[in-house]
Amino acid sequence: MDQTEIERDRADSRNGIQVIARAAAVLRALKDAPAGLSLGQIAERVGLARSTVQRIVQALQDERLVIGSASGGGVRLGPELHALAGAARFNVVERCRPFLERLMEETGETVDLSVLRGGRMIFLDQVQGRHRLRAVSSVGEVFPLTVTANGRACLALLPDAEAKKLAEAEWARGTASGTWDALARQIAHARRTGLGEDAGEHTEGIAALGFAFTDLAGDLHAISVPVPTSRWPEMRDRVATALLALRTELTPIFES
């Protein structure tokens, strides 16, 4: 291969990387607009010419990564992307399972993995504790955001405006109640300590701690440890220490 061919390969490589980066920017813009965006709106958000956005969107449509929005005149994320995201979420369960099992061995308590989806916490996996009296939830069960340790941990990773919007939507649905001032203090505590806490607000007789992390697909997940309140005074510090150690170990895995 002569120098001209080498330079051409380098140029092709740079161009290919640029196209991928631009396509990723378009997809991220659409992620924040579930109802869809027009080509002009996308161009404004990603800082590209409308003609460039049109070419990228056409290529993404060919792969079903974006589709026309129901309202017409725009595009939104497509079914193929949702299928890929579903596969990524399965991998989160698979990758986290050994950590859940180890955390259970360290604490003896039940350990849960959940994901923030549709303004609710959905349980993806659980390792049950060794105690006869233990907290148990079913995989697929839905918990509220504002009164749970895992939900508060996730809210703490969001900007205040977005967290408040999710909280107010939950209160409007009637699945939980509260005030923004009180919740803001809980969120501030979670940001300061790294752990969301539920002192029995969601389920009488059960307290919990949990931390949240963002996976490679950008979804918020949480690992939490619910404990019967009869054991909480003696277990709280032990659970907190184990969770913070796991948070330090696990977070970089999903940031790489």
LOMAR-365139 format. One line per field, with one value per residue: z, y, x of N, C-alpha, C in turn; residue number from 1. Coordinates in nm, 3 decimals. Each point is the difference from the previous one (the first is absolute). Example, Ala and Ser with C-alpha at 12.3 -4.5 7.8 and 13.67 -1.06 7.14 Angstrom:
nup c(0.780,-0.072)
nnorth c(-0.569,0.105)
neast c(1.319,-0.035)
caup c(0.000,0.006)
canorth c(0.119,0.119)
caeast c(-0.089,0.082)
cup c(0.000,0.073)
cnorth c(0.120,0.109)
ceast c(0.090,-0.077)
n c(1,2)
END
This chain:
nup c(0.000,-0.100,0.006,-0.130,-0.011,0.067,-0.069,-0.110,0.049,0.031,-0.120,-0.058,0.078,-0.022,-0.129,0.008,0.074,-0.088,-0.099,0.064,0.023,-0.126,-0.041,0.082,-0.047,-0.120,0.028,0.053,-0.105,-0.072,0.073,-0.009,-0.113,0.094,-0.013,-0.008,-0.099,-0.048,-0.129,-0.011,0.081,-0.068,-0.118,0.055,0.044,-0.114,-0.051,-0.079,-0.125,-0.040,-0.105,0.090,0.078,-0.113,-0.039,0.119,0.005,-0.127,0.031,0.103,-0.085,-0.088,0.117,-0.013,0.003,-0.102,0.035,-0.092,0.053,0.099,0.046,-0.063,-0.103,0.070,0.081,0.040,0.117,-0.069,-0.047,-0.099,0.025,0.010,-0.108,-0.053,0.039,-0.047,-0.104,-0.004,0.024,-0.089,-0.071,0.036,-0.018,-0.114,-0.028,0.044,-0.056,-0.043,-0.032,-0.050,-0.053,-0.039,-0.039,-0.049,-0.048,-0.039,-0.036,-0.074,-0.063,-0.032,-0.127,-0.040,-0.127,-0.024,-0.085,-0.027,-0.006,-0.087,0.065,-0.011,0.113,-0.096,0.074,-0.020,0.123,0.068,0.102,0.041,0.113,0.098,0.046,0.102,0.077,-0.122,-0.070,-0.062,-0.122,-0.086,-0.082,-0.047,0.132,0.014,0.028,0.088,-0.052,0.046,0.027,-0.098,0.057,-0.079,0.020,0.127,-0.002,-0.077,0.077,0.088,-0.101,0.019,-0.098,0.086,-0.113,-0.046,0.113,0.003,-0.131,0.020,0.103,-0.063,-0.103,0.085,0.059,-0.123,-0.023,0.114,-0.064,0.030,0.118,-0.005,0.041,-0.091,0.094,0.044,-0.122,-0.020,0.126,-0.035,-0.110,0.071,0.090,-0.102,-0.049,0.124,0.024,-0.120,0.098,-0.067,0.076,0.049,0.091,-0.097,-0.084,-0.071,0.077,0.077,0.083,-0.110,0.030,-0.069,-0.058,-0.087,-0.101,-0.081,-0.122,-0.095,-0.075,-0.083,0.021,0.115,0.031,0.089,0.072,0.087,0.093,0.061,0.129,-0.008,0.116,0.064,0.041,0.032,-0.121,-0.039,0.129,0.005,-0.106,0.037,0.096,0.033,-0.020,0.065,0.086,0.002,0.005,0.083,0.060,-0.011,0.042,0.081,0.023,0.010,0.050,0.018,0.035,0.043,0.041,-0.009)
nnorth c(-0.120,0.090,0.113,0.007,-0.133,0.016,0.111,-0.070,-0.107,0.085,0.058,-0.121,-0.034,0.117,-0.014,-0.129,0.037,0.097,-0.087,-0.091,0.094,0.038,-0.127,-0.018,0.116,-0.044,-0.120,0.064,0.080,-0.108,-0.047,0.127,-0.055,-0.067,0.119,0.014,0.019,0.121,-0.008,0.107,-0.060,-0.114,0.064,0.066,-0.116,-0.055,0.116,-0.064,0.004,0.056,0.031,0.030,0.064,0.052,0.007,0.050,0.079,0.023,0.007,0.076,0.062,-0.008,0.031,0.075,0.078,0.062,0.053,0.016,0.122,-0.035,0.112,-0.068,0.001,-0.110,-0.025,-0.126,-0.040,-0.092,-0.102,0.014,0.130,-0.010,-0.077,0.087,0.097,-0.078,-0.025,0.130,0.016,-0.099,0.062,0.105,-0.071,-0.044,0.122,0.040,-0.111,-0.017,0.128,-0.027,-0.110,0.069,0.100,-0.096,-0.060,0.124,0.017,-0.109,0.120,0.015,-0.023,0.121,-0.029,0.131,0.039,0.123,-0.023,0.097,0.060,-0.127,-0.064,-0.069,-0.102,-0.011,0.005,-0.114,0.020,-0.104,0.067,-0.019,0.115,-0.060,0.106,0.016,0.102,-0.023,0.028,0.006,-0.074,0.121,-0.009,0.086,0.083,0.086,0.119,0.073,-0.123,-0.031,-0.085,-0.099,0.039,0.024,-0.117,-0.048,0.052,-0.046,-0.087,0.048,0.091,0.101,0.071,-0.092,0.001,0.130,0.001,-0.092,0.071,0.115,-0.065,-0.047,0.116,0.046,-0.106,0.051,-0.040,0.126,0.048,0.132,0.071,0.096,0.085,-0.088,-0.024,0.132,-0.004,-0.093,0.070,0.113,-0.071,-0.047,0.123,0.041,-0.101,0.017,0.012,-0.056,0.055,-0.110,0.082,-0.066,0.104,-0.092,-0.082,-0.001,0.022,0.073,0.004,0.096,-0.042,0.092,-0.041,0.102,-0.050,0.054,-0.079,-0.087,-0.035,0.048,-0.125,0.047,-0.061,-0.085,-0.009,-0.073,0.028,-0.071,0.057,-0.106,0.089,-0.123,-0.015,0.102,0.025,-0.133,0.007,0.115,0.017,-0.124,0.018,0.117,-0.055,-0.110,0.078,0.082,-0.112,-0.057,0.112,0.008,-0.126,0.018,0.122,-0.016,-0.114,0.080,0.054,-0.124)
neast c(0.086,-0.022,0.072,-0.031,0.015,0.115,0.029,-0.033,0.066,0.098,-0.012,-0.008,0.102,0.061,-0.031,0.039,0.104,0.020,-0.026,0.073,0.092,-0.018,0.002,0.103,0.047,-0.036,0.049,0.103,-0.002,-0.021,0.102,0.033,-0.049,-0.067,-0.055,0.132,0.086,-0.015,0.032,-0.076,-0.087,0.017,-0.002,-0.100,-0.050,0.034,-0.044,-0.085,0.047,-0.113,0.075,0.094,-0.086,-0.045,0.127,0.033,-0.106,0.024,0.130,-0.034,-0.080,0.098,0.060,-0.111,0.108,-0.057,-0.118,-0.093,-0.015,-0.081,0.055,0.096,0.082,0.020,0.101,-0.005,0.046,0.067,-0.071,0.086,-0.005,-0.133,0.009,0.086,-0.082,-0.098,0.080,0.022,-0.132,-0.017,0.092,-0.072,-0.110,0.047,0.041,-0.118,-0.046,0.126,-0.017,-0.121,0.047,0.106,-0.082,-0.077,0.110,0.032,-0.126,-0.023,-0.011,-0.127,0.034,-0.036,-0.032,-0.007,-0.094,0.038,-0.132,-0.033,0.098,0.039,0.018,0.062,-0.037,0.132,0.050,0.011,0.081,-0.072,-0.024,0.089,-0.047,-0.059,0.025,-0.049,0.051,-0.115,0.049,-0.099,0.075,0.010,0.011,-0.098,0.100,-0.052,0.020,-0.101,-0.044,0.082,0.085,-0.044,-0.126,0.021,0.065,-0.098,-0.094,0.087,-0.009,-0.122,-0.007,0.002,0.007,0.083,0.073,-0.017,0.025,0.093,0.045,-0.021,0.055,0.090,0.013,0.003,0.079,0.045,0.112,0.022,0.033,0.004,0.104,0.018,-0.034,-0.089,-0.045,0.004,-0.043,-0.090,-0.027,0.000,-0.070,-0.074,-0.002,-0.024,-0.084,-0.060,-0.090,-0.100,-0.091,-0.056,-0.050,-0.061,0.031,0.065,0.070,-0.106,0.102,0.020,0.128,0.062,0.112,0.041,0.075,0.019,-0.013,0.073,-0.078,0.056,-0.127,0.050,-0.038,-0.086,0.094,-0.051,0.093,-0.092,0.004,-0.113,-0.029,-0.050,-0.089,-0.038,0.061,-0.078,-0.024,0.002,-0.084,-0.053,0.089,-0.027,-0.129,0.004,0.083,-0.076,-0.108,0.060,0.046,-0.120,-0.053,0.102,-0.029,-0.131,-0.006,0.131,-0.059,-0.098,0.113,0.050)
caup c(0.000,-0.006,0.091,-0.041,0.050,0.146,0.031,-0.036,0.106,0.120,-0.024,0.005,0.140,0.067,-0.048,0.057,0.141,0.005,-0.030,0.116,0.106,-0.035,0.015,0.144,0.047,-0.043,0.084,0.135,-0.007,-0.005,0.129,0.088,-0.059,-0.033,-0.101,-0.128,-0.038,-0.143,-0.041,0.041,0.144,0.025,-0.045,0.098,0.126,-0.014,-0.061,-0.134,-0.108,-0.019,-0.105,0.062,0.086,-0.086,-0.046,0.113,0.036,-0.102,0.026,0.122,-0.034,-0.075,0.098,0.096,0.126,0.019,-0.084,-0.003,0.120,-0.023,-0.033,-0.137,-0.017,0.084,0.025,0.139,0.011,-0.063,0.070,0.005,0.110,0.123,0.012,0.045,0.140,0.079,0.013,0.093,0.135,0.040,0.035,0.131,0.097,-0.004,0.054,0.141,0.086,0.097,0.101,0.090,0.082,0.096,0.098,0.090,0.089,0.094,0.092,0.039,-0.031,-0.138,-0.085,-0.118,-0.114,-0.064,-0.106,-0.013,-0.130,0.001,0.125,0.107,0.018,-0.035,0.052,-0.103,0.057,0.145,0.072,0.130,0.115,0.071,0.120,-0.016,-0.017,-0.101,-0.098,-0.129,-0.106,-0.121,-0.121,-0.077,0.087,-0.022,0.123,-0.026,0.004,0.100,0.138,0.006,-0.002,-0.138,-0.074,0.042,-0.051,-0.142,-0.010,0.037,-0.116,-0.100,0.033,0.087,-0.077,-0.048,0.117,0.047,-0.096,0.022,0.130,-0.008,-0.079,0.087,0.097,-0.073,-0.022,0.128,0.045,0.118,0.033,0.058,-0.043,-0.061,0.099,0.077,-0.089,-0.036,0.109,-0.016,-0.116,0.041,0.087,-0.086,-0.072,0.094,0.055,-0.104,0.021,0.027,0.120,0.028,0.141,0.022,-0.060,-0.104,0.058,0.145,0.050,-0.087,-0.033,-0.109,-0.056,-0.136,-0.085,-0.141,-0.100,-0.138,-0.081,-0.126,-0.086,0.057,0.092,0.143,0.077,0.141,0.082,0.133,0.102,0.095,0.126,0.100,0.093,0.126,-0.009,-0.062,0.080,0.003,-0.134,-0.091,-0.032,-0.073,-0.135,-0.066,-0.035,-0.109,-0.121,-0.050,-0.059,-0.128,-0.090,-0.048,-0.088,-0.112,-0.087,-0.115,-0.097,-0.094,-0.057,-0.098)
canorth c(0.120,0.119,0.108,0.055,-0.090,0.013,0.125,-0.017,-0.082,0.083,0.094,-0.076,-0.034,0.121,0.030,-0.098,0.034,0.123,-0.038,-0.071,0.099,0.082,-0.082,-0.014,0.128,0.003,-0.094,0.057,0.107,-0.063,-0.064,0.101,0.048,-0.121,0.026,0.020,0.131,0.025,0.008,0.130,-0.001,-0.082,0.075,0.105,-0.058,-0.064,0.094,-0.043,0.049,-0.080,-0.100,-0.108,-0.073,-0.077,-0.120,-0.089,-0.055,-0.098,-0.122,-0.059,-0.056,-0.123,-0.105,0.000,0.060,0.107,-0.013,0.120,0.019,-0.016,0.129,0.035,0.110,-0.015,-0.137,-0.038,-0.124,-0.111,-0.128,-0.073,0.056,-0.052,-0.140,0.003,0.043,-0.114,-0.091,0.063,-0.015,-0.138,-0.012,0.061,-0.103,-0.105,0.050,0.038,-0.113,-0.040,0.103,-0.015,-0.119,0.030,0.094,-0.077,-0.076,0.092,0.058,-0.096,0.058,-0.002,0.103,0.021,0.081,0.059,0.097,0.109,-0.011,0.057,0.070,-0.098,-0.094,-0.136,-0.096,-0.087,-0.120,0.000,-0.111,0.002,-0.012,-0.129,0.003,-0.044,0.124,0.076,0.072,-0.069,0.059,-0.080,0.059,0.061,0.084,0.144,0.080,0.144,0.066,0.103,-0.049,-0.119,0.026,-0.009,0.113,0.124,-0.005,0.036,0.142,0.078,0.009,0.083,0.142,0.026,0.025,-0.129,-0.076,0.060,-0.035,-0.140,-0.010,0.057,-0.093,-0.113,0.045,0.019,-0.134,-0.050,-0.119,0.043,0.140,0.070,0.137,0.014,0.045,-0.116,-0.089,0.064,-0.028,-0.140,-0.006,0.061,-0.097,-0.108,0.052,0.022,-0.125,-0.102,-0.102,0.034,-0.070,-0.012,-0.038,-0.064,0.079,-0.075,-0.120,-0.001,-0.112,-0.024,0.113,-0.038,0.089,-0.040,0.097,-0.004,0.014,0.009,-0.105,0.044,0.050,0.124,-0.024,0.005,-0.121,0.011,-0.120,0.038,-0.105,0.021,-0.072,0.020,0.104,-0.061,-0.018,0.118,0.072,-0.070,-0.032,0.114,0.041,-0.111,0.002,0.121,-0.021,-0.097,0.062,0.102,-0.071,-0.054,0.114,0.038,-0.107,-0.028,0.115,0.010,-0.104,0.050,0.125,-0.030)
caeast c(-0.086,0.082,-0.038,-0.130,-0.104,-0.003,-0.069,-0.141,-0.060,-0.013,-0.109,-0.124,-0.022,-0.046,-0.134,-0.092,-0.018,-0.081,-0.139,-0.054,-0.020,-0.116,-0.120,-0.024,-0.056,-0.140,-0.076,-0.011,-0.099,-0.132,-0.026,-0.059,-0.125,-0.077,-0.102,0.067,0.050,0.016,0.140,0.050,0.022,0.119,0.116,0.026,0.048,0.131,0.093,0.039,-0.085,-0.120,0.026,0.079,-0.092,-0.090,0.072,0.019,-0.131,-0.038,0.077,-0.053,-0.131,0.022,0.033,-0.111,0.043,-0.098,-0.119,-0.081,-0.081,-0.143,-0.060,0.039,0.094,0.118,0.045,0.026,0.076,-0.070,-0.010,0.126,0.077,-0.060,0.042,0.139,-0.001,-0.045,0.113,0.095,-0.052,0.022,0.140,0.017,-0.039,0.101,0.126,-0.017,-0.040,0.104,0.014,-0.115,0.023,0.107,-0.053,-0.086,0.087,0.064,-0.097,-0.102,-0.131,-0.048,0.058,-0.084,0.043,-0.117,0.027,-0.098,-0.066,-0.133,-0.028,-0.017,0.109,-0.040,0.097,0.055,0.062,0.008,0.061,-0.064,0.088,0.004,-0.084,-0.139,-0.075,0.074,-0.082,-0.004,-0.082,0.001,0.056,-0.107,-0.082,0.021,0.003,0.006,0.131,0.027,0.001,0.084,0.144,0.051,-0.053,0.068,0.138,-0.006,-0.035,0.118,0.089,-0.065,-0.013,-0.115,-0.122,-0.051,-0.044,-0.126,-0.104,-0.036,-0.065,-0.134,-0.082,-0.033,-0.100,-0.125,-0.058,-0.048,0.073,0.074,-0.030,0.113,0.023,0.131,0.098,0.043,0.073,0.127,0.094,0.042,0.089,0.126,0.067,0.052,0.116,0.109,0.049,0.010,-0.102,-0.138,-0.047,-0.143,-0.008,-0.129,-0.108,-0.072,-0.062,0.016,0.079,0.115,0.087,0.090,0.101,0.036,0.071,-0.040,0.106,-0.047,0.060,0.058,-0.107,-0.049,-0.111,0.032,-0.028,0.033,0.017,-0.048,-0.008,-0.110,0.023,-0.106,0.040,0.046,0.146,0.058,0.101,0.128,0.046,0.006,0.137,0.064,-0.055,0.051,0.141,0.007,-0.054,0.093,0.115,-0.045,-0.019,0.133,0.049,-0.090,-0.024,0.091,-0.027,-0.102,0.045,0.105)
cup c(0.000,0.090,-0.034,0.053,0.152,0.042,-0.029,0.107,0.127,-0.013,0.009,0.145,0.076,-0.040,0.061,0.147,0.015,-0.025,0.119,0.113,-0.028,0.014,0.147,0.058,-0.037,0.089,0.141,0.003,0.000,0.130,0.095,-0.053,-0.044,-0.109,-0.138,-0.025,-0.152,-0.034,0.042,0.149,0.036,-0.036,0.101,0.127,-0.012,-0.069,-0.135,-0.104,-0.019,-0.106,0.055,0.088,-0.083,-0.049,0.114,0.038,-0.101,0.022,0.125,-0.024,-0.075,0.093,0.110,0.138,0.031,-0.095,0.000,0.126,-0.035,-0.042,-0.141,-0.003,0.084,0.015,0.150,0.000,-0.049,0.075,0.010,0.115,0.134,0.021,0.050,0.147,0.091,0.021,0.098,0.143,0.050,0.044,0.135,0.109,0.010,0.067,0.148,0.092,0.097,0.112,0.100,0.095,0.106,0.109,0.099,0.099,0.106,0.106,0.056,-0.036,-0.148,-0.077,-0.129,-0.106,-0.069,-0.104,0.002,-0.139,0.013,0.130,0.118,0.012,-0.026,0.044,-0.108,0.055,0.151,0.049,0.142,0.112,0.071,0.117,-0.029,-0.020,-0.095,-0.093,-0.135,-0.095,-0.124,-0.114,-0.089,0.082,-0.017,0.134,-0.038,0.016,0.130,0.143,0.016,-0.008,-0.142,-0.084,0.035,-0.049,-0.148,-0.018,0.030,-0.115,-0.110,0.038,0.081,-0.079,-0.049,0.114,0.051,-0.092,0.019,0.132,-0.006,-0.083,0.084,0.102,-0.067,-0.026,0.129,0.049,0.119,0.026,0.062,-0.046,-0.057,0.102,0.079,-0.087,-0.038,0.109,-0.008,-0.116,0.034,0.089,-0.082,-0.078,0.091,0.047,-0.105,0.010,0.020,0.119,0.011,0.142,0.034,-0.060,-0.102,0.057,0.151,0.043,-0.084,-0.024,-0.107,-0.030,-0.141,-0.071,-0.144,-0.090,-0.138,-0.083,-0.134,-0.097,0.052,0.095,0.144,0.067,0.146,0.061,0.142,0.091,0.097,0.124,0.092,0.107,0.135,0.000,-0.045,0.086,-0.001,-0.139,-0.087,-0.040,-0.082,-0.146,-0.077,-0.045,-0.119,-0.132,-0.058,-0.061,-0.136,-0.102,-0.061,-0.102,-0.127,-0.098,-0.118,-0.108,-0.108,-0.056,-0.108,-0.138)
cnorth c(0.124,0.110,0.059,-0.086,0.009,0.125,-0.009,-0.082,0.081,0.098,-0.071,-0.033,0.121,0.035,-0.095,0.028,0.122,-0.030,-0.069,0.098,0.087,-0.077,-0.019,0.127,0.013,-0.090,0.054,0.113,-0.057,-0.069,0.096,0.056,-0.120,0.020,0.023,0.144,0.012,0.004,0.132,0.006,-0.082,0.077,0.108,-0.057,-0.059,0.090,-0.043,0.062,-0.094,-0.109,-0.117,-0.086,-0.088,-0.127,-0.100,-0.068,-0.105,-0.132,-0.071,-0.061,-0.132,-0.117,-0.012,0.050,0.125,-0.026,0.133,0.010,-0.008,0.130,0.046,0.115,-0.010,-0.146,-0.021,-0.131,-0.118,-0.131,-0.075,0.050,-0.050,-0.146,-0.009,0.042,-0.112,-0.102,0.056,-0.014,-0.142,-0.020,0.064,-0.102,-0.106,0.045,0.032,-0.119,-0.043,0.103,-0.006,-0.118,0.026,0.094,-0.071,-0.079,0.090,0.050,-0.100,0.045,-0.014,0.117,0.008,0.081,0.051,0.102,0.107,-0.005,0.056,0.068,-0.092,-0.086,-0.142,-0.096,-0.100,-0.130,0.015,-0.124,0.006,-0.024,-0.133,-0.006,-0.052,0.120,0.089,0.069,-0.071,0.075,-0.087,0.075,0.049,0.089,0.147,0.073,0.148,0.055,0.074,-0.049,-0.127,0.037,-0.002,0.117,0.131,0.004,0.039,0.148,0.087,0.014,0.088,0.147,0.024,0.017,-0.131,-0.085,0.051,-0.037,-0.144,-0.016,0.051,-0.087,-0.120,0.040,0.021,-0.134,-0.059,-0.124,0.029,0.145,0.064,0.143,0.011,0.042,-0.119,-0.095,0.059,-0.022,-0.144,-0.014,0.059,-0.094,-0.113,0.046,0.014,-0.131,-0.107,-0.108,0.062,-0.081,0.005,-0.053,-0.060,0.075,-0.079,-0.120,0.000,-0.124,-0.032,0.132,-0.045,0.110,-0.047,0.107,-0.020,0.015,0.005,-0.107,0.056,0.052,0.131,-0.016,0.003,-0.130,0.026,-0.139,0.041,-0.122,0.035,-0.089,0.021,0.098,-0.056,-0.020,0.128,0.071,-0.068,-0.020,0.123,0.036,-0.108,-0.002,0.120,-0.018,-0.094,0.060,0.103,-0.064,-0.057,0.111,0.044,-0.101,-0.012,0.115,0.009,-0.105,0.050,0.138,-0.022,-0.025)
ceast c(0.089,-0.056,-0.137,-0.114,-0.014,-0.078,-0.149,-0.073,-0.022,-0.117,-0.135,-0.036,-0.053,-0.142,-0.103,-0.029,-0.089,-0.148,-0.064,-0.029,-0.122,-0.130,-0.035,-0.060,-0.147,-0.085,-0.016,-0.103,-0.142,-0.036,-0.070,-0.132,-0.084,-0.104,0.060,0.041,0.001,0.148,0.062,0.030,0.123,0.125,0.039,0.062,0.140,0.102,0.053,-0.094,-0.120,0.022,0.081,-0.089,-0.093,0.067,0.017,-0.132,-0.045,0.072,-0.053,-0.138,0.015,0.030,-0.105,0.043,-0.082,-0.115,-0.075,-0.086,-0.148,-0.067,0.034,0.100,0.125,0.038,0.019,0.078,-0.083,0.008,0.131,0.087,-0.054,0.040,0.144,0.009,-0.046,0.110,0.102,-0.048,0.017,0.144,0.030,-0.034,0.108,0.130,-0.010,-0.023,0.110,0.019,-0.115,0.022,0.106,-0.048,-0.092,0.086,0.064,-0.097,-0.100,-0.140,-0.034,0.061,-0.081,0.072,-0.125,0.043,-0.109,-0.059,-0.141,-0.037,-0.021,0.126,-0.052,0.109,0.041,0.057,0.005,0.074,-0.055,0.099,-0.014,-0.097,-0.141,-0.092,0.080,-0.100,0.009,-0.092,0.013,0.068,-0.114,-0.091,0.039,-0.009,0.001,0.142,0.026,0.011,0.083,0.147,0.054,-0.051,0.068,0.144,0.003,-0.031,0.121,0.099,-0.058,0.008,-0.127,-0.130,-0.061,-0.050,-0.134,-0.115,-0.046,-0.076,-0.143,-0.093,-0.042,-0.106,-0.136,-0.069,-0.056,0.070,0.089,-0.039,0.122,0.004,0.140,0.105,0.055,0.082,0.136,0.104,0.051,0.098,0.136,0.080,0.061,0.122,0.120,0.063,0.025,-0.106,-0.138,-0.049,-0.151,-0.010,-0.135,-0.116,-0.080,-0.075,0.025,0.077,0.122,0.074,0.097,0.100,0.030,0.079,-0.044,0.122,-0.064,0.068,0.048,-0.104,-0.058,-0.117,0.049,-0.045,0.035,0.018,-0.035,-0.008,-0.112,0.020,-0.120,0.046,0.046,0.151,0.071,0.105,0.137,0.059,0.028,0.143,0.072,-0.047,0.054,0.144,0.014,-0.049,0.097,0.124,-0.037,-0.020,0.133,0.054,-0.082,-0.011,0.096,-0.025,-0.096,0.035,0.105,-0.059)
n c(1,2,3,4,5,6,7,8,9,10,11,12,13,14,15,16,17,18,19,20,21,22,23,24,25,26,27,28,29,30,31,32,33,34,35,36,37,38,39,40,41,42,43,44,45,46,47,48,49,50,51,52,53,54,55,56,57,58,59,60,61,62,63,64,65,66,67,68,69,70,71,72,73,74,75,76,77,78,79,80,81,82,83,84,85,86,87,88,89,90,91,92,93,94,95,96,97,98,99,100,101,102,103,104,105,106,107,108,109,110,111,112,113,114,115,116,117,118,119,120,121,122,123,124,125,126,127,128,129,130,131,132,133,134,135,136,137,138,139,140,141,142,143,144,145,146,147,148,149,150,151,152,153,154,155,156,157,158,159,160,161,162,163,164,165,166,167,168,169,170,171,172,173,174,175,176,177,178,179,180,181,182,183,184,185,186,187,188,189,190,191,192,193,194,195,196,197,198,199,200,201,202,203,204,205,206,207,208,209,210,211,212,213,214,215,216,217,218,219,220,221,222,223,224,225,226,227,228,229,230,231,232,233,234,235,236,237,238,239,240,241,242,243,244,245,246,247,248,249,250,251,252,253,254,255,256)
END
